[in-house]
Amino acid sequence: MTPHRRAGLGLVALTAALAAGAACRGSSPPGRDAGPAAAAAPRTADAAELGVSRAAETVVLDEVEVRLRGAAEPALDANGLGRTVARCLIDAGRAVALERQVPPGHAPRPARLRIEIAAEPPAKGSRVTVVMDTQLTWLGGDGPAPSAIASGDATPVGGNVDTAIIAVTQQLQDAVCTDLGARLALWSTDDLRPALVATADPGLTLWALHLVAHRGPAPDLLDAVLPSLDRDPPLRDAAIAALVALGDPRAVAPLTATADLNDRPGLIRLIEAARTLGGDDARDFLDVMASHRDPAIAALARGHVPPSQGPVPTE
């Protein structure tokens, strides 16, 4: 197997290159972030417009790692790619900054950015496909971390595969930066409702549901999460997890209305949800499930009752 080329770019190594690029953009037009060299005040304003997270954190990229696979390895510059994507995220001026640019009142959230680019040599006369996969990993603390993936292809002109890979990768960089930036913007805001509406991008809606599930009780989000129960997996499954995390017993009725008596895994999830949320609707649902024709489902319903109802002996 061809060894992977890796580029571990520490924060110190990135700082000079990124700050130099920002200095060249010091005359950015109004309304656009001037980049990492911008003063703290404009960054604070941008965060305020988004609605900063309850933790008031800003992502700091402590490490950027690039892995090149297959035909991408001889064609691409790993170090240059790492700098380009990291600079793009920082230039968005919202959730990511150099450590010295973290706005006052915000805590730095150290993170590692992994970028993997794979390309397979095309067969004669065929197109070359490039896949770019990015994943942010928290270096401290917990919670979901955003990721983004994009793919594209091109026909090598004159058989020049490297040139085709470079051209596709440049397009993928923009797509990944936009997607990852949108997810980081959601991570940095308190108001997740715009991403939960039916017209929102399904990928962002799924990410928002994961954030709801992680953040816990928030009664004002119940009505925003409920519509995702009518969507296909994995959105529906993520909506169930989010509703359980919200901790509002009012979610039990719409949750159990989706029950399919022939869907054993689905019924198990709903029984667990009812047990966690509690309330009269949960008790009624568990009473019905206790008579299910599947002995395992019936036993599970009898043994898992809403906390507010107290223990019931398992038969």
C-alpha positions as CSV (number, residue, x, y, z in Angstrom):
1,M,0.0,0.0,0.0
2,T,1.3,3.4,-0.9
3,P,2.3,5.3,2.3
4,H,0.1,8.3,3.1
5,R,1.6,11.7,3.0
6,R,0.7,13.5,6.2
7,A,0.9,17.2,7.0
8,G,0.7,18.0,10.6
9,L,0.5,21.8,10.8
10,G,0.7,23.2,14.3
11,L,-0.8,26.5,15.2
12,V,2.5,28.2,15.4
13,A,3.3,27.1,11.8
14,L,-0.1,28.2,10.5
15,T,-0.1,31.6,12.3
16,A,2.5,33.4,10.1
17,A,1.1,32.2,6.8
18,L,-2.6,32.9,7.7
19,A,-1.9,36.3,9.2
20,A,0.1,37.3,6.1
21,G,-2.8,36.3,3.9
22,A,-5.2,38.3,6.1
23,A,-2.9,41.4,5.9
24,C,-3.3,41.3,2.1
25,R,-7.0,41.4,2.6
26,G,-7.1,44.3,5.0
27,S,-9.2,46.4,2.6
28,S,-12.1,44.0,2.6
29,P,-15.5,45.6,1.6
30,P,-17.9,46.5,4.4
31,G,-19.9,43.6,5.7
32,R,-17.2,41.1,5.0
33,D,-14.8,39.9,7.7
34,A,-11.3,41.1,7.0
35,G,-9.8,37.8,8.1
36,P,-7.6,36.7,11.0
37,A,-5.9,40.1,11.2
38,A,-9.1,41.9,11.9
39,A,-9.5,43.5,15.3
40,A,-11.4,41.7,18.0
41,A,-14.4,44.2,17.9
42,P,-15.6,43.2,14.4
43,R,-15.3,39.5,15.3
44,T,-17.4,40.1,18.4
45,A,-20.1,41.9,16.3
46,D,-20.2,38.9,13.9
47,A,-20.6,36.5,16.7
48,A,-23.4,38.6,18.2
49,E,-25.2,38.6,14.8
50,L,-25.2,34.8,14.9
51,G,-26.2,34.5,18.5
52,V,-23.2,33.1,20.3
53,S,-23.3,29.7,21.9
54,R,-24.2,29.4,25.6
55,A,-20.6,28.4,26.2
56,A,-19.2,31.4,24.2
57,E,-16.5,29.4,22.6
58,T,-14.4,30.0,19.5
59,V,-12.7,27.1,17.6
60,V,-8.9,27.3,17.5
61,L,-7.2,24.9,15.0
62,D,-4.3,23.5,16.9
63,E,-3.5,20.9,14.2
64,V,-4.3,20.4,10.6
65,E,-3.6,16.9,9.1
66,V,-3.9,16.1,5.4
67,R,-3.9,12.5,4.1
68,L,-3.5,11.9,0.4
69,R,-4.5,8.5,-1.1
70,G,-4.1,6.9,-4.4
71,A,-3.5,9.2,-7.4
72,A,-4.0,12.2,-5.2
73,E,-0.6,11.7,-3.5
74,P,1.7,12.6,-6.4
75,A,-0.7,15.3,-7.7
76,L,-1.3,17.4,-4.6
77,D,0.6,19.5,-2.1
78,A,-0.6,18.4,1.3
79,N,0.8,21.3,3.2
80,G,-0.7,23.8,0.8
81,L,-4.1,22.2,1.0
82,G,-4.1,22.3,4.8
83,R,-3.2,26.0,4.9
84,T,-5.9,26.8,2.3
85,V,-8.8,25.0,4.0
86,A,-7.8,26.3,7.5
87,R,-7.5,29.9,6.1
88,C,-10.9,29.6,4.5
89,L,-12.5,28.6,7.7
90,I,-10.8,31.4,9.6
91,D,-11.6,34.0,7.0
92,A,-15.3,33.2,7.4
93,G,-14.9,35.3,10.6
94,R,-17.5,33.4,12.7
95,A,-16.7,30.4,14.7
96,V,-13.0,29.8,13.9
97,A,-10.0,32.0,14.8
98,L,-6.3,32.0,15.5
99,E,-5.7,31.7,19.3
100,R,-4.6,35.4,19.5
101,Q,-7.8,36.4,17.6
102,V,-10.3,34.8,20.0
103,P,-12.8,37.5,20.9
104,P,-12.9,38.8,24.5
105,G,-15.3,36.8,26.6
106,H,-14.9,33.7,24.5
107,A,-13.0,30.5,25.5
108,P,-10.8,28.9,22.9
109,R,-12.0,25.4,21.9
110,P,-8.9,23.5,20.6
111,A,-9.6,21.3,17.6
112,R,-7.8,19.1,15.0
113,L,-8.9,19.3,11.4
114,R,-8.3,16.1,9.4
115,I,-8.5,16.3,5.6
116,E,-8.5,13.1,3.5
117,I,-8.4,13.3,-0.3
118,A,-8.6,10.1,-2.4
119,A,-8.4,9.7,-6.1
120,E,-8.2,6.5,-8.1
121,P,-6.3,6.5,-11.4
122,P,-8.9,6.4,-14.2
123,A,-9.1,3.6,-16.8
124,K,-8.2,4.6,-20.3
125,G,-10.5,7.3,-21.6
126,S,-12.5,7.5,-18.3
127,R,-13.0,10.3,-15.8
128,V,-11.0,10.7,-12.6
129,T,-13.0,10.9,-9.4
130,V,-11.8,12.8,-6.3
131,V,-13.3,12.5,-2.9
132,M,-12.5,15.1,-0.1
133,D,-13.5,14.2,3.4
134,T,-13.0,16.6,6.3
135,Q,-13.5,16.0,10.0
136,L,-13.1,18.3,13.0
137,T,-12.1,16.6,16.3
138,W,-12.3,18.3,19.6
139,L,-9.0,18.2,21.6
140,G,-10.9,19.0,24.8
141,G,-14.5,18.7,26.0
142,D,-17.2,16.6,24.5
143,G,-20.1,17.0,22.0
144,P,-20.6,16.4,18.3
145,A,-17.9,17.8,16.0
146,P,-18.8,18.8,12.4
147,S,-17.6,17.0,9.2
148,A,-18.1,17.6,5.5
149,I,-17.5,15.5,2.4
150,A,-17.6,16.4,-1.3
151,S,-16.8,14.6,-4.5
152,G,-16.2,15.5,-8.1
153,D,-14.8,14.2,-11.3
154,A,-13.1,15.4,-14.5
155,T,-11.8,14.0,-17.8
156,P,-8.0,14.3,-18.0
157,V,-7.0,16.4,-21.0
158,G,-4.3,14.9,-22.9
159,G,-4.0,12.1,-20.4
160,N,-2.8,14.5,-17.7
161,V,-4.3,13.0,-14.6
162,D,-2.5,15.2,-12.1
163,T,-3.9,18.4,-13.7
164,A,-7.5,17.0,-13.6
165,I,-7.1,16.0,-9.9
166,I,-5.8,19.5,-9.0
167,A,-8.7,21.2,-10.8
168,V,-11.3,19.0,-9.1
169,T,-9.7,19.5,-5.7
170,Q,-9.8,23.3,-6.0
171,Q,-13.6,23.1,-6.5
172,L,-14.0,20.6,-3.7
173,Q,-12.1,22.9,-1.3
174,D,-14.7,25.6,-1.8
175,A,-17.6,23.2,-1.3
176,V,-16.1,21.7,1.8
177,C,-15.3,25.0,3.3
178,T,-18.8,26.3,2.7
179,D,-20.4,23.1,4.2
180,L,-18.1,22.9,7.2
181,G,-18.4,26.7,7.8
182,A,-22.2,26.4,7.8
183,R,-22.0,23.6,10.4
184,L,-19.6,25.5,12.6
185,A,-21.9,28.6,12.4
186,L,-24.7,26.4,13.7
187,W,-22.5,25.0,16.4
188,S,-21.7,28.6,17.5
189,T,-25.3,29.8,17.8
190,D,-28.1,29.3,20.3
191,D,-30.9,29.4,17.8
192,L,-31.1,26.2,15.8
193,R,-34.6,26.7,14.5
194,P,-33.7,28.0,11.0
195,A,-31.9,24.8,10.3
196,L,-34.8,22.6,11.5
197,V,-37.4,23.9,9.0
198,A,-38.5,21.6,6.1
199,T,-36.8,23.8,3.5
200,A,-33.4,23.6,5.1
201,D,-30.6,21.5,3.7
202,P,-31.2,17.9,5.1
203,G,-27.5,17.6,6.0
204,L,-27.7,20.8,8.1
205,T,-31.0,19.7,9.6
206,L,-29.4,16.4,10.7
207,W,-26.5,18.3,12.2
208,A,-28.8,20.6,14.0
209,L,-30.7,17.7,15.5
210,H,-27.5,16.2,16.8
211,L,-26.8,19.6,18.5
212,V,-30.2,19.6,20.0
213,A,-29.7,16.2,21.4
214,H,-26.4,17.2,22.9
215,R,-27.5,20.5,24.4
216,G,-30.4,19.0,26.3
217,P,-33.7,20.6,27.7
218,A,-35.0,23.5,25.6
219,P,-38.8,23.7,25.6
220,D,-38.9,26.3,22.9
221,L,-37.4,23.9,20.4
222,L,-40.1,21.2,20.7
223,D,-42.3,22.5,17.8
224,A,-39.2,23.0,15.6
225,V,-38.1,19.4,16.0
226,L,-41.4,17.6,15.7
227,P,-41.7,17.9,11.9
228,S,-38.5,15.8,11.4
229,L,-40.4,12.8,12.8
230,D,-42.2,12.6,9.4
231,R,-38.9,12.4,7.5
232,D,-36.9,9.4,6.4
233,P,-34.0,8.0,8.5
234,P,-31.6,9.1,9.6
235,L,-33.5,12.4,10.2
236,R,-36.3,10.6,11.9
237,D,-34.0,8.7,14.3
238,A,-32.1,11.9,15.1
239,A,-35.4,13.7,15.8
240,I,-36.4,11.0,18.3
241,A,-33.0,11.4,20.1
242,A,-33.5,15.2,20.1
243,L,-37.0,15.0,21.5
244,V,-35.8,12.7,24.3
245,A,-33.0,15.1,25.1
246,L,-35.5,18.0,25.3
247,G,-37.2,16.2,28.1
248,D,-40.7,17.5,27.4
249,P,-43.5,15.0,28.1
250,R,-45.6,16.8,25.4
251,A,-43.4,15.0,22.8
252,V,-44.7,11.5,23.8
253,A,-48.0,11.8,21.9
254,P,-46.5,12.7,18.5
255,L,-43.7,10.3,19.1
256,T,-45.9,7.3,19.7
257,A,-48.2,8.3,16.9
258,T,-45.4,7.2,14.6
259,A,-45.3,3.7,16.0
260,D,-45.2,0.8,13.6
261,L,-46.2,-2.4,15.4
262,N,-44.1,-4.4,12.9
263,D,-41.0,-2.4,13.4
264,R,-39.3,-4.0,16.4
265,P,-36.2,-1.7,16.6
266,G,-38.5,1.3,16.2
267,L,-40.8,0.1,19.0
268,I,-37.8,-0.4,21.3
269,R,-36.7,3.2,20.7
270,L,-40.2,4.5,21.4
271,I,-40.5,2.5,24.6
272,E,-37.2,3.9,25.8
273,A,-38.3,7.4,24.9
274,A,-41.6,7.0,26.7
275,R,-39.8,5.8,29.8
276,T,-37.4,8.8,29.8
277,L,-40.0,11.5,29.1
278,G,-42.7,10.2,31.4
279,G,-46.2,11.6,31.8
280,D,-49.7,10.2,31.2
281,D,-49.2,9.7,27.5
282,A,-46.1,7.6,28.2
283,R,-48.0,5.5,30.7
284,D,-50.8,4.8,28.3
285,F,-48.4,3.9,25.5
286,L,-46.5,1.5,27.7
287,D,-49.7,-0.1,28.9
288,V,-50.6,-0.8,25.3
289,M,-47.2,-2.1,24.4
290,A,-47.3,-4.5,27.4
291,S,-49.9,-6.5,25.4
292,H,-47.8,-6.6,22.3
293,R,-47.7,-10.0,20.5
294,D,-43.9,-10.0,20.7
295,P,-43.1,-11.3,24.2
296,A,-39.8,-9.4,24.2
297,I,-41.6,-6.1,23.4
298,A,-44.3,-6.8,25.9
299,A,-41.8,-7.6,28.7
300,L,-39.7,-4.5,27.8
301,A,-42.8,-2.3,28.1
302,R,-43.8,-3.8,31.5
303,G,-40.2,-3.4,32.8
304,H,-39.7,0.2,31.5
305,V,-42.2,2.6,33.0
306,P,-42.1,6.4,33.2
307,P,-40.0,7.5,36.1
308,S,-43.0,9.5,37.5
309,Q,-45.0,6.3,37.8
310,G,-42.6,4.4,40.0
311,P,-41.4,0.8,39.5
312,V,-43.6,-2.0,38.2
313,P,-42.6,-5.6,38.7
314,T,-41.3,-7.3,35.6
315,E,-43.2,-10.5,34.7
